[in-house]
Amino acid sequence: MKIAILGAGNLGLSIAKGLITNNSITQLYLTRRSTVSISSWSEYANTQVTNDNKKAVVASDIIILAVQPRQLRELLLEIKDLLHDNHVLISTVTGFSLAKMEEVVGSDVFLIRSMPNTAISVAKSMTCLCANEKGKNRLPVAEAIFNGLGTSIVIEEQHMRAATVICASGIAFWMRLIRATTQGGVQLGFDAEEAMKMSMHTAMGAASLLIETGAHPEEEIDKVTTPRGCTIEGLNEMEHQGLSSSLIQGIVASFKKINEIAKD
């Protein structure tokens, strides 16, 4: 696949790393206004770094838009006259709707919105996808790309802001939980490196159990809680201190904020 990533910031480079690692490209363009900080990426095979968006678009079939929301309209105006029938535009931009994109480039363009997270750099992203009417015909292309970089799911566009909170912001939420369990481990006597390793792999194991068995979280919790045992004692104390409630409240607060950003 000939892919251009316009806006090679943190997320754009995470996508690039995943594509390169999985050998998913025949050609990759990375663009940024100042290319100094990403110049080393040109050392990868079939990868070019440039500040010329138009050059990247002309040479590619799949265009991944990874700029800031305030920059997207200007970028679409810059490239719209270069788009042809084979181009597929995949936006990772938060809060910029398909309708807004169509206002600039028209409805006769394959448009897809994606919401990956930074775990895409290690091929473990949870990516949500939606498309305009024409873009629905190219959703399998986007699914092929993002399934090679983790897991993807097609959702209705009305849920994309919520998906941003659960999947993209969610990375930070889970990192904080892993950090907290690491700190707890240190308090119990482990050194930080040991506690971090135990926390990371326990979190991965918990998620893997649910993914591979299809079990409900409470079903797996029941397997490790015994009457008057230490697990139920710890769980109950966490709930008394508001663990579930604070997580839900944090998710809702993030959702409110993303709606405010979209209005601006």
Secondary structure, DSSP 8 states (H G I E B T S, - for coil): -EEEEES-SHHHHHHHHHHHHTT--SEEEEE-SS-GGGGGGGGSTTEEEES-HHHHHHT-SEEEE-S-HHHHHHHHHHHGGG--TT-EEEE--TT--HHHHHHHH-SSSEEEEEE--GGGGGT-EEEEEEE-TTGGGGHHHHHHHHHTTEEEEE--GGGHHHHIIIIIIHHHHHHHHHHHHHHHHHHTT--HHHHHHHHHHHHHHHHHHHHHH---HHHHHHHH--TT-HHHHHHHHHHHTTHHHHHHHHHHHHHHHHHHHHH-
